[in-house]
Amino acid sequence: MNEPFERLLSPEDPPVFALTNEGGRSPFVIVSDHAGKQMPRRLGQLGLANAECDRHIAWDIGAGAVADLLASALDGVGIRQNYSRLVIDCNRMPWSESSILDVSETTLVPGNVDLTDHDKRARIQEVFHPYHDRITRELDRRKEAGQATILISVHSFTPVFKKVARAWDVGVLYNRDARLADILLRMLRLESGLSVGDNEPYRVSDASDYTVPIHGERRGIAHVALEIRQDLVTREPGQRQWADLLARLLAQAREELTDL
């Protein structure tokens, strides 16, 4: 029998997700799993200093802004997660070892040490599920309306991880279904001066990811995950530059997809 459920979020806490261009009419649904760095008041800052909460361990710097700009530019729907990935990672399977980390990169997260199942359940029910339920509702609505859908998951990655430099400017990530990824890889490689990673610096898998396997692959809709190096999108000019580039290429890629 489950113990009585005590709520994690209060009315004063920010909403779990934010929408951009909710009535967007194009096929594009733009999501950002690690867009925010909010912490529930009840958790404080998980025992971390402000500087740690601003680092890449807490959120995908710049990704939410790029996702919002993309949704507007493509007349798509944007769904952005507002809470820190340290509260719960919304691109990991709930209850998996990487869902709530007590050490991120090399940083101890005191507020995540020795959590009970009750603690984890509260984060799953109040942060993880509301975000993904909103994505599900959007995808269901489109299916029922007979509307084509292309799912774009926007992330960013730190230029240096555990003292290892990453050379790529952008990575195109996929798993079983590479139809959109192959088009984007080709287009990005034609852009002057870009270093483009093919499933770099990460690969999508059932074990390491949630959004692409669950919302993309299971539904059989065209999809891709994009990773942009964070120093390129930390500030607004870079965010706009990357959103403009990706909007142009995604619009062209849409025309090449014949099986939407």
Stockholm file with secondary structure:
# STOCKHOLM 1.0

chainA/1-260         MNEPFERLLSPEDPPVFALTNEGGRSPFVIVSDHAGKQMPRRLGQLGLANAECDRHIAWDIGAGAVADLLASALDGVGIRQNYSRLVIDCNRMPWSESSILDVSETTLVPGNVDLTDHDKRARIQEVFHPYHDRITRELDRRKEAGQATILISVHSFTPVFKKVARAWDVGVLYNRDARLADILLRMLRLESGLSVGDNEPYRVSDASDYTVPIHGERRGIAHVALEIRQDLVTREPGQRQWADLLARLLAQAREELTDL
#=GR chainA/1-260 SS CCCCCCCSCCTTSCCSEEEESTTCCSSEEEEETTCCCBCCGGGTTTTCCHHHHTSTTTSCTTHHHHHHHHHHHTTCEEEEECBCTTTCCTTSCTTSTTTSCSEETTEECGGGTTCCHHHHHHHIIIIIHHHHHHHHHHHHHHHHHTCCCEEEEEEEECSEETTEECCCSEEEECSSCCHHHHHHHHHHHTSTTCCEEESCSCCCCTTTCSIIIIIIITTTCEEEEEEEEGGGSSSHHHHHHHHHHHHHHHHHHHHHCCCC
#=GC SS_cons         CCCCCCCSCCTTSCCSEEEESTTCCSSEEEEETTCCCBCCGGGTTTTCCHHHHTSTTTSCTTHHHHHHHHHHHTTCEEEEECBCTTTCCTTSCTTSTTTSCSEETTEECGGGTTCCHHHHHHHIIIIIHHHHHHHHHHHHHHHHHTCCCEEEEEEEECSEETTEECCCSEEEECSSCCHHHHHHHHHHHTSTTCCEEESCSCCCCTTTCSIIIIIIITTTCEEEEEEEEGGGSSSHHHHHHHHHHHHHHHHHHHHHCCCC
//
